[in-house]
Amino acid sequence: MPADIILEMKEIEIQFPGVKALDKVNFTLRKGEVHSLLGENGAGKSTLIKCLTGVNHKDAGQIILDGKEINPTSPQQAMELGISTVFQEINLCPNLTVAENIFIGRQPMKRGAIDWKTINRRADELMERFHLDIDVTRPLSFYSTAIQQMVSIARAVDVKAKILILDEPTSSLDDHEVQLLFEVMRDLRAEGMGIIFITHFLDQVYEISDRMTILRNGHLIGSYGIGDLNKVQLVTEMIGKDIDVIFNLKRADVKPDAPYMLEAEHIGVPGKVKDISVNLKEGELLGFAGLLGSGRTETAEMLFGAEKVSQGTIKKKGTKINLSNPHAAIMEKIAFCPEDRKVDGIIGDLSIRENIMLAVQARRGFLHPMSRSEQDKLAEKYIAALGIATPDAEKKISELSGGNQQKVILARWMATEPDVLILDEPTRGIDVGAKAEIQRLMLEMCKDGVSVVFISSELDEIIRCSNRIVIMRDRQKVAEVDGATCTQQDILNIIAEGAAAQKTEEAGV
């Protein structure tokens, strides 16, 4: 094995009931490189990583670390071998301090007691290395998601990792926080660490990676230098189809005299969203654009009754309605797919069938339970309609890929036959093919007369799908533009002009 190769996975095979998850997959990682592992949801990325970290056990093949064959049987054993993983969902204890989280389970001891002075000093040194000026004695929950992610990485690095696996680490970070993470990754790469980077953000792949490996349906498609494929070629290799076919979408055709489905006039919640007015026509897709924290999600929650408005009115089909809680919204045929599907969307221990029927059952009331045959028919209908990849409806939703989990949540609300569907970041953290499927489903629902509110941080998909776009900044609406004629630069300019105006005001000019 060449001296710069730290990891070789040779001819890896893993069989699950009814499916071959990995079929003779090879993967090589060099010292001092960032290697992106790419593919659609269900391509085999997570299975390969779980094999390396001892969660899944291979049926065939070899794993060679630093020239020696290894067979980790648990994440703890993998960590002891020098393989550390930081997952998309932060697996730390928010009630403990930053320092406690870094050293939990391996605290330095002095005279039979935990040496808190040493723990805090070493934690400070680590944070300085990661360019973070924070108080390590504060609870982790005091800090932003970005800092919590850095603490996860700091813990992984401090256990003397040879290999660092970053699984969707940037999905909840803004641009500045991503750059901070990349700065740390470059420092670790310079020190000789091998980094496996899993992401659906292709721009980030080209910014930080040295090489990339593409999987599709459990097979190795190829390994490439970062300059060997352009973005279009990369997407084509990932999905096995031409990118133009995937994103051949037609914006909803809204008649000029279409009636208003939903009208919100001067609504707001103190401290969350300032006075905002929006309207939505029948069969229209209304996009919401803005930076993180701009008030997009809070507005969506007001339109679903999850945030009770303290001012203004909301009308549906011209009649004033009282959205005092989400159940009231459901009864008004308003549906809402939340931003964080793991926390607010799926119920991981329930089956696909049980997750799909929840909203329909809520509308019926629990004194009128759905029969098992009704549940089965409902689940089968939407599994087929949305192309949810599963052997059957009884599989736990937690065992599905992110894109398929998102489809199940969408199925839950489609089953209620809504008049208004609110989607908050429905394509975050899913692959290119699944994104296109979700976008196509939204537009097909618009054709059927459903009015859709679509929130996304990705301006290209907001422009691709929206009839009109509401632009938000600092928890208020600052502009509204035509989706058919505006550009990404137009939207960025509006946001930037607002930020510049605020700076001028603060300076007293």
JORADA-V961097 format. One line per field, one symbol per residue. ss: DSSP state (a for helix, b for strand, c for the rest). phi: phi as a letter, one per 20 degrees, with the letter a starting at -180 (. if undefined). psi: psi as a letter, one per 20 degrees, with the letter a starting at -180 (. if undefined). Layout:
ss->???
phi->???
psi->???
//
This chain:
ss->ccccbbbbbbbbbbbbccbbbbbbbbbbbbcccbbbbbccccccaaaaaaaacccccccbbbbbbccbbcccccaaaaaaacbbbbccccccccccbaaaaaacccccbbccbbcaaaaaaaaaaaaaacccccccccbaaaccaaaaaaaaaaaaaaccccbbbbbcccccccaaaaaaaaaaaaaaaacccbbbbbcccaaaaaaaccbbbbbbccbbbbbbbcccccaaaaaaaaacccaaaacccccccccccccbbbbbbbbbbcccbbbbbbbbbcccbbbbbbcccccaaaaaaaacccccccbbbbbbccbbbccccaaaaaaccbbbbcccaaaaacccccbaaaaaaaaaaaaacccccccaaaaaaaaaaaaaaacccccccccbaaaccaaaaaaaaaaaaacccccbbbbbcccccccaaaaaaaaaaaaaaaacccbbbbbcccaaaaaaaccbbbbbbccbbbbbbbcccccaaaaaaaaaaaaaaaaaaaccc
phi->.gfeeebcddlfccddgnbefccledbccefmcddedcqfgnfoffffffffeneddfeboccddlndfcbfdagfffffeoddcdegefdcdfeefgffffdgnbffdblmcfefffgffffgfffffemddcefeefgffdfgffffffgfgffffemfecddddlfdfddegfffffffffffffffenfecdddbdefgfgffdeecbcddblndferdbffefceffffffffdmbfffffdeddggedfgefffeccddleacgnccegccbcbefmeddeddqfgnfoffffgfffdnfdffdbnccdclndfcdefagfffffemddbeffeffeddfdgeefggfffegffffffnfecfffffffffffffefffemfebfafeffffeefgfffffffffgeffelfeccdddlfdfmcfgffgffffffgffffgenfeddcdbeeffffffdefcceddblmbfdacceffdecgfgfffffffffffffffffme
psi->pqhiphppoplpppproiqohpnlpqpppqqkqoopoqrrpjhjghggghghjjgqpqhrrqpoplippqmpiqhghgghikoqporgpolrohirrgghhhjpilpqqoljqpnhggghghgggghhhjkpnroiiqqhihrrhghhghhggggghijlqhpppoolijhjqrgghghgghgghhghghijqpppopqiohhhghhiqgrqppqpljqphrpqqhjhprgghggghgijqphhggkmqpqpopqhjpqpgpppolqrppigproppqrprpjqooqpqrrpjijgghgghhiijhopqiqaqpqpkippqomirhhhgghjkpqoorgnhggifqnhiqrgghhhighghhhhqjimqqrhhgggggghghgghilpoqhriipphiirrghhghhggghghhhimqhpppoolijpjrrgghghgggggghhhghjippppopqiohhhghhhqgqpppqplkqpirprphhirrghgghggghhghghghgghik.
//
